[in-house]
Amino acid sequence: MTLMEECRRGVPETVRRVAEEEGVRPEKLARRVAEGRVVVPAHADRREEVRPVGIGEGLRVKVNANVGTSPEVCDPDLEVEKARAAVEHGADTVMDLSTGGDLGKIRRRIMEAVDVPVGTVPVYEAAVEATSRGRAVVDMDEDDMLRAVERHMRDGVDFMTIHCAVTWDALNDLLRRGRLLGVVSRGGAIVAAWMIHHEEENPLYEHFDYILELAREHDVTLSLGDAMRPGSVLDANDPAQHRELLVQGELVDRCREYGVQAMVEGPGHVPLDQIPAVVRLQKRVCDGAPFYVLGPVPTDVAPGYDHIAAAIGGAIAAYHGADFLCYVTPAEHLALPDVRDVIEGVIAARIAAHAADTARGLEYAVKENEEMGRARWELDWERQFELALDPERARRYREERPPQAREQCSMCGEYCAIKIVREALERQRERS
């Protein structure tokens, strides 16, 4: 029985743990899982091993960190280190997007290295296997894709991205109208190229019932991929993107019928003013299913700083209802990220999530802001470090550029605004 099916009968222990962490009533949370408005990704064989994470309606915004090798840089030890660093700095989940080396071994090592839910994209492995046998990516057959899905589920992954919603209709919209950047989703490009080459419908869509049977057997959460996500703000909200979204909505319904948890992936590069409408449309079409966004990135001209661009878009998306932010690192569009890039990407996404949770009035976020304000008024530096999203960096800045007096910082010194007002108030109290 899947977690969704269990929640239709009562409150599983996994859901109780999430409810306690989130500060919500267990019965209410179980009802949202049963309805498909919250997912708790945890493979049937890993429920006791994985720290349960709730993603969706009424919960704090979560952050995912991508790691994984490439054909250019294949160092499994580095990817394990990156996964651990991501979790240490607050990532709620990790996705292994490896395309170089022994993919199964790398995947299992990452799963063993962290205690959070781990996701994958099986079609990458199907493509890599095809090329390793001297074939082109488009020469693989539909069984290659489905076998990769099954292999990942048997390995114990907690959630996986399936690019099952790009159909002939969406692809024809793209080809007919054109785009500045075409298809930028790697998994989406693999599937779209296969469809164009074979002139056939997407096998992940045609055989979705089989995928659902596997997902139900292993209780794997499906992340319905967005193959048509825009790679430029000039491509946002075009017919291809909207056509795929309608199919995602159809597949959400089918997942719920099977008792399989599902979330929906979304764009991509989107202008700032369009982000609220994108989120509202997804929530309406997909009946409140958790929304997993990459960014959104609201400007295309920030290479080297795309973690900042994505945090801006992510904060707006999350405030308007997005539930799950996939981090973007400073290396996005440029190179495979290193450990430092991963940490900066996680912190940037957590800032966006916290800003959205603050604006939404979540109790934990309001309380943390209140405690930080109090610590700053009291010039309690240790407490400020404890509350910081990146305590190490905050402490390092102060230690590397120390003030002359312990209470103040080297920015203002004796002209510290807080110190000046505090001393004025103290003198006033003494006079009275």
Buried (B, 14 or more C-beta within 10 A) or exposed (E): EBBBBBBBEEBBEBBBBBBEBBEBEBEEBBBBBBBBBBBBBBBBBBBEEBBBBBBBBBBBBBBBBBBBBEEEBBBBEBBBBBBBBBBEBBBBBBBBBBBBBEBEEBBBBBBEBBEBBBBBBBBBBBBBBBBEEEEEBBBBEBEBBBBBBBBBBBBBBBBBBBBBBBBBBBBEBBEEEEBEEBBBBBBBBBBBBBBEEEEEBBBBBEBBEBBBEBBBBBBBBBBBBBBBBBBBBEBBBBBBBBBBBBBBBBBBEBBBEBBBBBBBBBBBBBBEEBBBEBBEBBBEBBEBBBBBBBBBBBBBEBEEBBBBBBBBBBBBBBBBBBBBBBBBBBBBBEEBBBBEBBBBBBBBBBBBBBBBBBBBEBEBBEEBBEBBEEBBEEBBBEBBBEBBBBBEBBBEEBEEEEBEEEEBBEEEEEEBEBBEEBEEEEEEEEEE
